[in-house]
Amino acid sequence: MGLNDLQEERLMNRLGPEDYQSNRHIRKILNLAQAFKGDVFYDLGCGRGQLCVVAVAEFGVKRAVGIELHRGRAAKAAERIQEMGLTDRIEIRNEDFMESDLHDATIVYCGLGEVDEDVALFGRKLKTGCKIVSLFLPFVGILPAAADYPFYLMKVPFRKTKDVSLWTSKVLFTDASVEELYQELDTDREYRYDKRTFKRMMKKRFPSL
Ligand SMILES: C[S@@+](CC[C@H](N)C(=O)[O-])C[C@H]1O[C@@H](n2cnc3c(N)ncnc32)[C@H](O)[C@@H]1O
């Protein structure tokens, strides 16, 4: 049975970029979130598990959890963690993070494109004060607390806005129109998420559009 448009859109959005973050970028993520020894760090879609390794080995977080849907990747990540002798501090779970228990997370990284459910899901699953770092864009209609492009930091409970100009100014770091934001994404060679999904969510979250 073929996928309908919406299912295909979701799948494309969830695949994310094929490559992994470099250690430089990983340090940016963890610095942005001010990771330290009291934190429990989750990487949603952890691939080879390198974010968890850097979080534990360099930033000293007390525990890291990498969640990976792809069985082979999860197995490989678990093998690496074992070889590095970090199994007491890093757990790799082979599951869909949409179904995961995230209750003890204090910092979450999600580098995958946003889908409709995310804001409600994370708002429900993450505890108050939890920081979530996204890639390329904050969640649509959520004001970031800080940014170090390409990463945006949001905090639970989310600060929502229906003011599209305000949100756009936080995304682009200057006053700009929505058209300018769309143009920016069209010309940004780094941005690899599905723009149809993004524009659909913009219309849904900002009634003025
Ligand atoms: C590009 S990798 C990123 C790895 C790592 N977070 C990084 O930034 O270096 C994205 C990973 O997310 C995984 N993934 C996608 N959707 C997922 C889901 N719903 N639950 C768990 N993992 C998922 C993919 O299999 C892929 O390995």
The ligand as an SDF file (V2000), in Angstrom:
LIG
                    3D

 27 29  0  0  0  0  0  0  0  0999 V2000
   21.0940   12.1620   11.3110 C   0  0  0  0  0  0  0  0  0  0  0  0
   20.9270   11.1000   12.6590 S   0  0  0  0  0  0  0  0  0  0  0  0
   21.4810   12.1680   13.9330 C   0  0  0  0  0  0  0  0  0  0  0  0
   22.3480   11.4780   14.9590 C   0  0  0  0  0  0  0  0  0  0  0  0
   22.8060   12.3640   16.1010 C   0  0  0  0  0  0  0  0  0  0  0  0
   21.6730   12.8500   16.8840 N   0  0  0  0  0  0  0  0  0  0  0  0
   23.6080   13.5400   15.5880 C   0  0  0  0  0  0  0  0  0  0  0  0
   23.0290   14.6260   15.4820 O   0  0  0  0  0  0  0  0  0  0  0  0
   24.7900   13.3960   15.2970 O   0  0  0  0  0  0  0  0  0  0  0  0
   19.1660   11.0280   12.9920 C   0  0  0  0  0  0  0  0  0  0  0  0
   18.7740    9.6900   13.5650 C   0  0  0  0  0  0  0  0  0  0  0  0
   17.4310    9.7380   14.0570 O   0  0  0  0  0  0  0  0  0  0  0  0
   16.8770    8.4390   13.9030 C   0  0  0  0  0  0  0  0  0  0  0  0
   15.4130    8.5620   14.0300 N   0  0  0  0  0  0  0  0  0  0  0  0
   14.5380    9.1280   13.1670 C   0  0  0  0  0  0  0  0  0  0  0  0
   13.2910    9.0970   13.6750 N   0  0  0  0  0  0  0  0  0  0  0  0
   13.3780    8.4920   14.9030 C   0  0  0  0  0  0  0  0  0  0  0  0
   12.4150    8.1720   15.9140 C   0  0  0  0  0  0  0  0  0  0  0  0
   11.1260    8.4720   15.7620 N   0  0  0  0  0  0  0  0  0  0  0  0
   12.8520    7.5590   17.0400 N   0  0  0  0  0  0  0  0  0  0  0  0
   14.1580    7.2660   17.2040 C   0  0  0  0  0  0  0  0  0  0  0  0
   15.1140    7.5400   16.2720 N   0  0  0  0  0  0  0  0  0  0  0  0
   14.7290    8.1490   15.1350 C   0  0  0  0  0  0  0  0  0  0  0  0
   17.3690    8.0320   12.5220 C   0  0  0  0  0  0  0  0  0  0  0  0
   17.3440    6.6360   12.3790 O   0  0  0  0  0  0  0  0  0  0  0  0
   18.8110    8.6020   12.5290 C   0  0  0  0  0  0  0  0  0  0  0  0
   19.7550    7.6340   12.9200 O   0  0  0  0  0  0  0  0  0  0  0  0
  1  2  1  0
  2  3  1  0
  2 10  1  0
  3  4  1  0
  4  5  1  0
  5  6  1  0
  5  7  1  0
  7  8  2  0
  7  9  1  0
 10 11  1  0
 11 12  1  0
 11 26  1  0
 12 13  1  0
 13 14  1  0
 13 24  1  0
 14 15  1  0
 14 23  1  0
 15 16  2  0
 16 17  1  0
 17 18  1  0
 17 23  2  0
 18 19  1  0
 18 20  2  0
 20 21  1  0
 21 22  2  0
 22 23  1  0
 24 25  1  0
 24 26  1  0
 26 27  1  0
M  CHG  2   2   1   9  -1
M  END
$$$$
